[in-house]
Amino acid sequence: MPSAVQQDPGPPRMSRSLGVKDGVAIAASSTAATTSIGIGMGTLAAYAGRQTPALLLLAFVPILGIALSYARLNRSEPNCGSGYTWVGRSIGPWPGFLTGWVVLVGNVIFMAYTGAVTGSVVLQFLNKLGLYSVWGLRLDPASTGVSTAVGLVALVVVTITAITGVRAATRLQMGLLIFEYAVLLVFCGYALFVGDQPFSLSWINPFEIGSLQSVAQGMVLAVFFYWGWDAAFSVNEETRNSSDAARGGLIALVVMMGLFLVGALAFQRVMSTGELLHNGPQALTFLGDALAPEPWASLPLAALMCSAFASLQSSVIPTARGTLAMARDRTLGPVWQRVHPRYGSPAVGTLLIMAIAALLAVLAVGIPKLNDMILTAVNSIGLTVALYYGLTALACAVRFRDSLRAGVVRALRDVVVPAASALTLFGLGLYLVWDYATMSDHFELSPDNGWFMLLLPTLFVLAGLATAAWAKWVRRAPYFRTGQGTDADAITLPMDGDGGPLPTPVEG
């Protein structure tokens, strides 16, 4: 008998094997609570002092509103482009593209600097084990060059795991998360009971923070602490149910808030503000040494190392999927949408992102101190994070504005809370722009120079607008005619959360 003719399966498609646990793992790893607590609490204390816990609680309010906006939009239109797709359709293609662009640039820069941070943490751990030099090379955690070299190795490793599939990556991340959170909760919980610094209710009172400037700068930094929970929405086309991404992101966000509060309170129970500022990125190591003898004192550092690796890996995953969504609409080149035929992941885009991040990390060696690198990156990315979060929440309010006539609950959920959250972040961002523009009278490559801190996000936005112009007038991307993103399988999207059908997405 003649053999049956095999049908062409078509181009490789994104796999749909993820669930809520995977979304939690990706969101929690991307937020990197242990890393934020371990290296960032000193920076936050520089603005908020002993009111650091209050600042983290205050920042959680608009971030929760942003998260609810993401969940509402995702229920209506699941797409791995998330804010890029939703803002483009609801507000316009230019702000939509800018949303996707600043996410891309912010993540790549974050990966470049986090690579150096990861290298520094690995070197600290090696020093703890008694290894201080290799072949005459001093393994100094404060050395930007050595830390960057080690971080590049880590970046290659996590890129390989990201290419071989999100499912395998999330399994690894879940194991790392369980270990690091267990260590973090044990040490911080113990510190709450044995710390010698007296607890005060003023620690959770935001009105005790010194000035409006400190509140604004601290809030943007605290928003950066929470940044990453939305990574769960970048894989909603690879989940069995698109609502799993929303649940994963929201669960991770609430858990992060709890961990941040426990960490902040624990640090302040053990360290004075001066000690916290002095220890800076080594604060978690100091905490371990203060509470336990070796080898137990090294456990917090091991947890920090796991968190840094997981954060680096989880930054690659959503960035590659964001560029995939943009390439499907021809706002970026076709190379970004090549899906691996076996693993179902955007392999080429993942490799390109790793290469760009590695190049930036090498160039960043020109900044002599690792602490300066960290602070410069945080100050630069914080403004862009506030911008794209605010635009996405505003897109939710605009898209579902008819809910204002559908009752108080729906009006609050779909319009009022998203709009208030967006305006809060826009207000903070504008205040910080004004503060950076007026705080210095000359330009200097320094993390405390206002003009330098303002220059970086300005360059991000201008580069995004130039790329958008190229996509619109040279590539003639259909996205700039409709603002709609192309669905992965070019099929009719799921029903709207309130029962209404959505239109078929535009072909790219």
C-alpha positions as CSV (number, residue, x, y, z in Angstrom):
1,M,0.0,0.0,0.0
2,P,1.2,3.5,-0.7
3,S,2.6,5.3,2.3
4,A,0.4,8.0,3.7
5,V,1.3,11.6,2.8
6,Q,2.6,13.4,5.9
7,Q,1.2,16.8,6.4
8,D,3.7,19.7,6.8
9,P,3.6,20.6,10.5
10,G,4.4,24.2,9.7
11,P,6.9,26.4,11.5
12,P,8.0,25.5,15.0
13,R,5.6,26.8,17.6
14,M,5.9,27.8,21.2
15,S,5.3,24.9,23.6
16,R,2.4,24.9,26.0
17,S,3.6,23.0,29.0
18,L,3.7,25.5,31.8
19,G,1.4,25.9,34.8
20,V,0.9,28.2,37.8
21,K,4.0,26.9,39.6
22,D,6.2,27.7,36.6
23,G,4.8,31.2,36.4
24,V,5.5,31.7,40.1
25,A,9.1,30.4,39.6
26,I,9.8,32.7,36.7
27,A,8.2,35.8,38.4
28,A,9.9,35.2,41.8
29,S,13.3,34.4,40.2
30,S,13.1,37.6,38.0
31,T,12.2,39.7,41.0
32,A,15.1,38.1,42.9
33,A,14.1,39.0,46.5
34,T,17.2,37.5,48.0
35,T,19.4,39.5,45.7
36,S,17.5,42.7,46.4
37,I,17.6,42.1,50.1
38,G,21.2,41.1,50.1
39,I,22.7,43.9,48.1
40,G,20.0,46.6,47.9
41,M,18.8,47.3,51.4
42,G,21.7,49.6,52.2
43,T,20.9,51.7,49.1
44,L,17.3,51.9,50.1
45,A,18.3,52.9,53.7
46,A,20.3,55.8,52.2
47,Y,17.0,57.4,51.2
48,A,14.5,56.1,53.8
49,G,16.7,55.5,56.9
50,R,14.9,53.4,59.5
51,Q,11.7,53.8,57.5
52,T,12.8,51.3,54.8
53,P,10.0,48.9,55.7
54,A,7.5,51.7,55.4
55,L,8.8,52.6,52.0
56,L,8.5,49.0,50.8
57,L,4.9,48.9,52.0
58,L,4.2,52.2,50.3
59,A,5.7,51.1,47.0
60,F,3.6,47.9,47.0
61,V,0.3,49.8,46.7
62,P,0.8,51.2,43.1
63,I,2.6,48.0,42.1
64,L,-0.4,45.9,43.2
65,G,-2.5,48.2,41.0
66,I,-0.2,47.6,38.1
67,A,-0.3,43.8,38.7
68,L,-4.1,43.8,38.7
69,S,-4.0,45.8,35.4
70,Y,-1.7,43.2,33.9
71,A,-4.0,40.4,35.0
72,R,-7.1,42.1,33.6
73,L,-5.4,42.8,30.2
74,N,-4.0,39.3,30.1
75,R,-7.4,37.8,30.6
76,S,-8.6,39.8,27.7
77,E,-5.7,39.4,25.3
78,P,-2.9,36.9,26.3
79,N,0.2,37.7,24.3
80,C,3.9,37.2,25.2
81,G,4.4,40.9,24.2
82,S,2.3,41.9,27.2
83,G,2.6,45.7,27.7
84,Y,4.0,46.2,24.2
85,T,0.8,44.6,22.7
86,W,-1.7,46.0,25.2
87,V,-0.4,49.6,25.1
88,G,-0.2,49.6,21.3
89,R,-3.8,48.5,21.0
90,S,-5.3,50.7,23.7
91,I,-3.2,53.9,23.5
92,G,-1.3,53.8,20.3
93,P,1.6,52.0,18.5
94,W,4.2,54.6,19.4
95,P,3.8,54.4,23.2
96,G,3.2,50.6,22.7
97,F,6.5,50.2,20.9
98,L,8.2,52.3,23.5
99,T,6.8,50.1,26.2
100,G,8.3,47.0,24.6
101,W,11.6,48.8,23.9
102,V,12.3,50.0,27.4
103,V,11.5,46.6,28.8
104,L,14.0,45.1,26.3
105,V,16.7,47.7,27.0
106,G,16.1,47.6,30.8
107,N,16.4,43.9,30.9
108,V,19.6,43.7,28.8
109,I,21.3,46.4,31.0
110,F,20.0,44.6,34.1
111,M,21.6,41.3,32.8
112,A,24.9,43.1,32.1
113,Y,25.1,44.5,35.6
114,T,23.6,41.4,37.3
115,G,26.3,39.3,35.6
116,A,28.9,41.4,37.5
117,V,27.0,41.1,40.7
118,T,26.7,37.3,40.2
119,G,30.5,37.2,39.7
120,S,31.1,39.2,42.8
121,V,28.9,36.9,44.9
122,V,30.6,33.8,43.5
123,L,34.0,35.3,44.4
124,Q,32.8,36.1,47.9
125,F,31.7,32.5,48.3
126,L,35.1,31.3,47.0
127,N,36.8,33.6,49.5
128,K,34.7,32.0,52.3
129,L,35.9,28.6,51.2
130,G,39.5,29.9,51.5
131,L,40.3,30.4,47.8
132,Y,41.7,33.9,47.3
133,S,43.7,33.5,44.1
134,V,44.0,31.3,41.0
135,W,47.2,31.2,38.9
136,G,48.4,34.4,40.5
137,L,45.1,36.2,39.8
138,R,43.5,37.7,43.0
139,L,39.9,36.7,43.4
140,D,38.7,40.1,44.7
141,P,34.9,40.4,45.0
142,A,35.2,44.2,44.8
143,S,37.2,44.0,41.5
144,T,34.9,45.0,38.6
145,G,37.1,43.2,36.0
146,V,37.3,39.9,37.8
147,S,33.7,40.0,38.9
148,T,32.6,40.7,35.3
149,A,34.7,37.8,33.9
150,V,33.1,35.3,36.3
151,G,29.7,36.8,35.6
152,L,30.2,36.3,31.8
153,V,30.6,32.6,32.5
154,A,27.4,32.6,34.5
155,L,25.6,34.4,31.7
156,V,26.6,31.7,29.2
157,V,25.4,28.9,31.5
158,V,22.0,30.5,32.1
159,T,21.6,31.3,28.4
160,I,22.1,27.6,27.5
161,T,19.5,26.5,30.1
162,A,17.1,29.1,28.8
163,I,17.5,27.9,25.2
164,T,16.8,24.2,26.1
165,G,13.3,25.2,27.2
166,V,11.4,27.2,29.8
167,R,10.2,24.0,31.5
168,A,13.7,22.8,32.3
169,A,14.7,26.4,33.4
170,T,11.7,26.8,35.7
171,R,12.4,23.4,37.4
172,L,16.0,24.6,38.1
173,Q,14.6,28.0,39.3
174,M,12.1,26.4,41.6
175,G,14.8,24.3,43.3
176,L,17.0,27.4,43.7
177,L,14.0,29.4,45.1
178,I,13.1,26.7,47.7
179,F,16.7,26.7,49.0
180,E,17.3,30.5,49.1
181,Y,13.9,31.3,50.6
182,A,14.4,28.6,53.3
183,V,17.8,30.1,54.2
184,L,16.5,33.7,54.1
185,L,13.4,33.0,56.3
186,V,15.5,31.0,58.9
187,F,18.2,33.7,59.2
188,C,15.9,36.7,59.0
189,G,13.3,35.1,61.3
190,Y,16.1,34.4,63.8
191,A,17.4,38.0,63.5
192,L,13.9,39.3,64.4
193,F,14.1,37.6,67.8
194,V,17.8,38.0,68.7
195,G,18.7,41.4,67.2
196,D,19.9,44.0,69.7
197,Q,18.4,47.1,67.9
198,P,15.1,48.1,69.5
199,F,12.1,47.8,67.3
200,S,10.0,50.9,66.7
201,L,6.6,51.4,65.1
202,S,8.1,54.4,63.3
203,W,9.8,51.8,61.0
204,I,6.5,51.2,59.3
205,N,5.4,54.9,59.3
206,P,6.1,56.5,55.9
207,F,5.4,60.0,57.3
208,E,8.7,59.7,59.3
209,I,10.7,59.8,56.1
210,G,12.8,62.9,56.0
211,S,11.7,64.7,52.7
212,L,9.6,64.5,49.6
213,Q,12.8,64.0,47.6
214,S,13.8,61.0,49.7
215,V,10.3,59.6,49.3
216,A,10.3,60.0,45.5
217,Q,13.8,58.6,45.1
218,G,13.2,55.8,47.5
219,M,9.9,54.9,45.9
220,V,11.4,54.5,42.5
221,L,14.1,52.4,44.0
222,A,11.5,50.3,45.8
223,V,9.6,49.9,42.5
224,F,12.8,48.5,41.1
225,F,12.9,46.0,44.0
226,Y,9.5,44.7,42.9
227,W,10.4,44.8,39.2
228,G,10.3,41.3,37.6
229,W,7.0,39.8,38.7
230,D,5.6,40.6,35.2
231,A,8.0,38.1,33.7
232,A,5.3,35.5,34.3
233,F,3.2,37.2,31.6
234,S,5.9,36.8,29.0
235,V,5.3,33.0,28.9
236,N,1.5,33.1,28.9
237,E,1.5,31.6,25.3
238,E,3.4,28.7,26.7
239,T,1.1,28.0,29.6
240,R,-1.7,25.5,29.5
241,N,-4.1,28.3,30.5
242,S,-3.4,31.9,30.1
243,S,-4.8,32.8,33.5
244,D,-2.0,30.7,35.0
245,A,0.4,33.5,34.1
246,A,-1.7,36.1,36.0
247,R,-2.0,33.9,39.1
248,G,1.7,33.1,39.0
249,G,2.6,36.8,38.8
250,L,0.3,37.9,41.6
251,I,1.3,35.1,43.9
252,A,5.0,35.9,43.4
253,L,4.3,39.6,44.0
254,V,2.6,39.1,47.3
255,V,5.3,36.7,48.4
256,M,8.0,39.2,47.4
257,M,6.4,41.9,49.5
258,G,6.4,39.6,52.6
259,L,10.0,38.7,52.0
260,F,11.1,42.3,51.6
261,L,9.4,43.3,54.8
262,V,10.9,40.4,56.8
263,G,14.3,41.1,55.3
264,A,14.2,44.9,56.0
265,L,13.0,44.4,59.6
266,A,15.6,41.7,60.2
267,F,18.4,43.8,59.0
268,Q,17.3,46.7,61.1
269,R,17.1,44.5,64.2
270,V,20.7,43.5,63.7
271,M,22.3,46.6,62.2
272,S,22.2,50.3,62.8
273,T,21.6,52.5,59.8
274,G,25.3,53.3,59.7
275,E,26.2,49.7,59.7
276,L,23.7,48.9,57.0
277,L,25.0,51.7,54.8
278,H,28.6,50.7,55.4
279,N,28.1,47.0,54.6
280,G,26.1,47.8,51.4
281,P,26.2,44.8,49.0
282,Q,27.7,42.6,51.7
283,A,24.9,43.2,54.2
284,L,23.5,39.6,53.9
285,T,27.0,38.2,54.5
286,F,27.3,40.4,57.5
287,L,24.0,39.1,58.8
288,G,25.1,35.5,58.5
289,D,28.4,36.2,60.3
290,A,26.6,38.0,63.1
291,L,24.1,35.2,63.7
292,A,25.9,32.0,63.2
293,P,29.4,30.4,63.2
294,E,30.9,28.8,60.1
295,P,30.0,26.9,58.0
296,W,26.4,28.0,58.8
297,A,27.3,31.6,58.4
298,S,28.0,31.0,54.7
299,L,24.5,29.8,54.0
300,P,23.0,33.3,53.3
301,L,25.8,33.9,50.8
302,A,25.1,30.6,49.1
303,A,21.4,31.7,48.9
304,L,22.4,35.0,47.4
305,M,24.5,33.2,44.8
306,C,21.5,31.0,43.9
307,S,19.3,34.1,43.7
308,A,21.7,35.9,41.4
309,F,21.9,32.9,39.0
310,A,18.1,32.5,39.0
311,S,17.6,36.2,38.4
312,L,20.1,36.2,35.5
313,Q,18.3,33.3,33.9
314,S,14.8,34.6,34.4
315,S,15.8,37.9,32.8
316,V,16.9,36.1,29.6
317,I,13.5,34.3,29.3
318,P,11.0,37.3,29.2
319,T,13.4,39.5,27.2
320,A,13.7,36.9,24.4
321,R,9.9,36.4,24.3
322,G,9.3,40.2,24.2
323,T,11.6,40.5,21.1
324,L,9.7,37.5,19.6
325,A,6.4,39.3,19.9
326,M,7.9,42.5,18.4
327,A,9.5,40.5,15.5
328,R,6.1,38.8,14.7
329,D,4.8,42.3,14.1
330,R,7.9,43.3,12.0
331,T,8.8,46.0,14.4
332,L,12.1,44.1,14.9
333,G,13.9,42.0,12.4
334,P,12.9,38.4,11.6
335,V,16.0,36.9,13.3
336,W,14.3,37.5,16.7
337,Q,11.3,35.2,16.0
338,R,13.2,32.1,15.1
339,V,11.9,29.3,17.4
340,H,14.0,26.3,18.0
341,P,12.4,23.2,16.3
342,R,13.1,20.9,19.2
343,Y,12.9,23.1,22.4
344,G,10.2,25.5,21.2
345,S,12.1,28.5,22.5
346,P,13.3,31.7,20.7
347,A,16.9,30.4,20.6
348,V,18.5,32.9,18.3
349,G,17.0,35.8,20.1
350,T,18.2,34.4,23.4
351,L,21.7,34.1,22.1
352,L,21.7,37.6,20.7
353,I,20.4,39.1,24.0
354,M,23.2,37.2,25.9
355,A,25.8,38.6,23.5
356,I,24.6,42.2,23.8
357,A,24.4,41.9,27.6
358,A,28.0,40.4,27.6
359,L,29.3,43.3,25.5
360,L,27.7,45.9,27.8
361,A,29.2,44.1,30.8
362,V,32.7,44.3,29.3
363,L,32.2,48.0,28.4
364,A,31.0,48.7,32.0
365,V,34.4,47.6,33.4
366,G,35.3,51.3,32.6
367,I,33.4,52.2,35.8
368,P,35.9,51.4,38.5
369,K,33.8,50.4,41.4
370,L,31.2,47.6,41.4
371,N,29.0,49.5,43.8
372,D,29.0,52.4,41.4
373,M,27.9,50.1,38.6
374,I,25.0,48.7,40.7
375,L,23.7,52.2,41.7
376,T,24.0,53.6,38.2
377,A,22.1,50.7,36.8
378,V,19.3,51.0,39.4
379,N,18.9,54.7,39.0
380,S,18.8,54.4,35.2
381,I,16.4,51.4,35.0
382,G,14.1,52.7,37.8
383,L,12.8,55.5,35.6
384,T,12.1,53.3,32.6
385,V,10.4,50.7,34.8
386,A,8.1,53.4,36.2
387,L,7.4,54.5,32.6
388,Y,6.4,51.1,31.1
389,Y,4.5,50.0,34.2
390,G,2.5,53.3,34.1
391,L,1.8,53.0,30.4
392,T,0.5,49.5,30.8
393,A,-1.8,50.4,33.7
394,L,-3.0,53.4,31.7
395,A,-3.8,51.1,28.8
396,C,-6.0,49.0,31.1
397,A,-7.9,52.1,32.2
398,V,-8.4,53.3,28.6
399,R,-9.3,49.8,27.2
400,F,-12.0,49.2,29.8
401,R,-13.2,52.7,30.3
402,D,-16.8,51.5,29.6
403,S,-16.7,49.8,33.0
404,L,-17.3,53.2,34.6
405,R,-20.9,52.6,33.7
406,A,-21.0,49.0,34.8
407,G,-21.0,49.4,38.6
408,V,-18.6,50.4,41.3
409,V,-16.7,47.2,41.6
410,R,-15.9,46.9,37.9
411,A,-15.2,50.6,37.7
412,L,-12.6,50.4,40.5
413,R,-11.1,47.2,39.2
414,D,-10.8,48.1,35.5
415,V,-10.4,51.9,35.5
416,V,-9.9,53.7,38.8
417,V,-7.2,51.6,40.4
418,P,-5.2,51.2,37.1
419,A,-5.4,55.0,36.4
420,A,-4.4,55.9,40.0
421,S,-1.4,53.5,39.8
422,A,-0.3,54.9,36.5
423,L,-0.6,58.5,37.6
424,T,1.4,57.7,40.8
425,L,4.3,56.2,38.9
426,F,4.2,59.0,36.3
427,G,4.2,61.6,39.1
428,L,7.2,59.9,40.8
429,G,9.0,59.7,37.5
430,L,8.5,63.3,36.6
431,Y,9.6,64.5,40.0
432,L,12.7,62.4,39.8
433,V,13.5,63.8,36.3
434,W,13.2,67.3,37.6
435,D,15.4,66.4,40.6
436,Y,18.1,64.8,38.5
437,A,18.1,67.8,36.1
438,T,18.6,70.3,38.9
439,M,20.9,68.4,41.3
440,S,24.1,68.8,39.4
441,D,25.8,71.8,37.6
442,H,28.1,69.7,35.5
443,F,28.2,66.3,33.7
444,E,30.3,63.4,35.3
445,L,30.3,59.6,34.9
446,S,29.2,59.1,38.4
447,P,26.1,57.4,39.9
448,D,25.4,60.5,42.0
449,N,25.6,62.9,39.1
450,G,22.0,63.9,38.1
451,W,22.9,64.7,34.5
452,F,24.4,61.3,34.0
453,M,21.5,59.5,35.7
454,L,19.1,61.4,33.5
455,L,21.2,60.9,30.3
456,L,20.9,57.1,30.3
457,P,17.1,56.8,30.4
458,T,16.8,59.7,27.9
459,L,19.1,57.8,25.5
460,F,17.0,54.6,26.0
461,V,13.8,56.5,24.9
462,L,15.4,58.4,22.0
463,A,16.9,55.1,20.7
464,G,13.5,53.5,21.0
465,L,11.8,56.3,19.0
466,A,14.4,56.1,16.3
467,T,13.9,52.3,16.1
468,A,10.1,52.8,16.0
469,A,10.5,55.3,13.1
470,W,12.6,52.7,11.2
471,A,9.9,50.0,11.8
472,K,7.1,52.3,10.7
473,W,8.6,53.8,7.5
474,V,11.2,51.3,6.4
475,R,9.9,47.9,7.6
476,R,6.3,49.1,7.2
477,A,5.3,47.1,10.1
478,P,1.5,46.6,10.3
479,Y,1.7,47.2,14.0
480,F,2.0,50.9,13.3
481,R,-1.3,50.9,11.3
482,T,-3.4,49.0,13.8
483,G,-1.5,48.9,17.2
484,Q,-2.5,45.2,17.4
485,G,0.0,42.5,18.1
486,T,0.2,39.2,16.2
487,D,-0.8,36.2,18.1
488,A,1.6,33.2,18.1
489,D,-0.7,30.9,16.1
490,A,-2.6,33.7,14.3
491,I,-5.9,32.4,15.6
492,T,-8.9,34.0,17.2
493,L,-8.0,35.0,20.8
494,P,-9.8,33.6,23.8
495,M,-13.1,35.2,24.9
496,D,-12.9,38.4,26.8
497,G,-13.1,38.0,30.6
498,D,-16.7,39.4,30.5
499,G,-17.9,37.1,27.8
500,G,-17.3,39.2,24.7
501,P,-15.4,37.9,21.7
502,L,-12.1,39.5,20.7
503,P,-11.2,40.3,17.0
504,T,-8.8,38.1,15.1
505,P,-5.3,39.4,15.5
506,V,-3.5,41.0,12.5
507,E,-1.1,38.8,10.6
508,G,2.6,40.0,10.8
